[in-house]
């Protein structure tokens, strides 16, 4: 598709206003943040980002985001599969409800999930007898992150699964492959790039989640504190250099993973469209 | 990169198979539908049942406290600025990135969508490094008697910053898919720029625009992280609905917190209804 420049009007106006707004709203603040961090000496910077409490937050954030992504992969694939393949009562309701985590404020999701999973809550009561704590513990963080990121996996896999040629699977089963073998050898390789791309989006979203997590995490330093919260705490303590240093760590991780997602999506696109 | 994956695959190539009489299919539907349904719908049920557990009177009384009314007003003010700005911006940016080819187009798209994937805390902190007293512009503004930190303007501005990409993200895929032929025809026939936009482009993208605006509204009302950093959270002065929820849940006034949450949840449900309606319009057109 070619997009010639001159015939359609408005290029200068729209590009100009877009660049102006993006500079003010995204580039200026993030630039100021990096500028602030760059004002620190290397040893100070290193001191802030490698402090034991900070290291603990990286571990909690990365482990919880990874666990949430795995949970979303399993649940997302299963959900996309039944939504695309089967006709069942409530299918349309389920299909519409998948996007709820995009529309529901994360703080609301956080207090609701916490209320459900405390030992006296409807779900928490099922786990309490076995000594499993969900709210105000690590599993609560994983739950909050997988809630907010689940739509990414479902919505990336769904269209690819729907476009899959039924003839391929029929051929496979005609040739004597069982259901599992057909799924593993025929369906899975086709949807793998979409699955990977959905997982990467879910991971980025989980790493950046704040609202849902702080209400359910308990926020104990060294145990259930995520990096974004520690940045907030530093800000609250008027420790601006410390906040700036931690913020650059989060920003670098997000950019790194975004570049990864971009790369995956380009490959996925090439694979789908030749 | 593109985050525009929220459109569900409604026009499927394969026919959906019935599950009746197929134990394996029934088991998969119960497992997947049950787990996902519970994960997504239980929190919603919880919000309303906790909000109403002391009766409708108490619920309404919680919503009518001066703090609640102030929080609702301030939240609507922030959304009232953020949504029109994001809409105008989203349309302009989608026009530039969707109708023209220029170097850096993909980079521009990625930068616009950055607030979607970076923790909102970062944007709150970055905002204060611009407009706070230790920021690059804060002291200069202060000398001129302007303060843009820990007050209402800060909440409005930071909400606008974080919700900026939503309309753009929903509209861009449609603008790209539509191509440029119709606009070419309009321009060739002598239509001006605005005329082309209102008569040709806008009707083509209006459903995505409606959903984008609704989603932007829901996110603006529900913004938490960035607002928490820049507001100072002074009760009755700079408290939005989500900050109000946080204060009440810290105070253990859970019913009040859930009453406030029920307003935001209702908006989220309306957003989903709009999306479902918009998609049914789109499928009918195809």
Interface residues (C-beta under 8 A of the other chain):
Chain A: X1 X2 X3 X4 X5 X7 X8 X9 X10 X11 X13 X14 X15 X17 X18 X19 X21 X22 X25 X26 X27 X28 X29 X30 X32 X33 X35 X36 X75 X78 X79 X81 X82 X83 X84 X85 X86 X87 X88 X90 X91 X92 X94 X95 X96 X97 X98 X99 X100 X101 X102 X103 X104 X105 X106 X107 X108 X109 X111 X112 X113 X115 X116 X121 X122 X123 X146 X147 X150 X151 X152 X154 X155 X156 X158 X159 X161 X162 X163 X164 X165 X166 X179 X198 X201 X204 X205 X207 X208 X209 X210 X211 X215 X228 X229 X231 X232 X235 X240 X243 X244 X247 X250 X251 X254 X257 X258 X261 X262 X265
Chain B: X1 X2 X3 X5 X6 X7 X8 X9 X11 X12 X13 X14 X16 X17 X18 X19 X24 X25 X28 X29 X31 X32 X33 X35 X36 X37 X39 X40 X41 X42 X43 X44 X46 X47 X50 X89 X92 X93 X95 X96 X97 X99 X100 X101 X102 X108 X110 X111 X112 X114 X115 X117 X118 X119 X120 X121 X122 X123 X124 X125 X126 X127 X128 X129 X130 X134 X135 X136 X160 X161 X164 X179 X180 X183 X184 X187 X188 X192 X193 X196 X197 X215 X218 X219 X221 X222 X223 X224 X225 X228 X229 X242 X245 X246 X249 X254 X257 X258 X261 X264 X265 X267 X268 X269 X271 X272 X275 X276
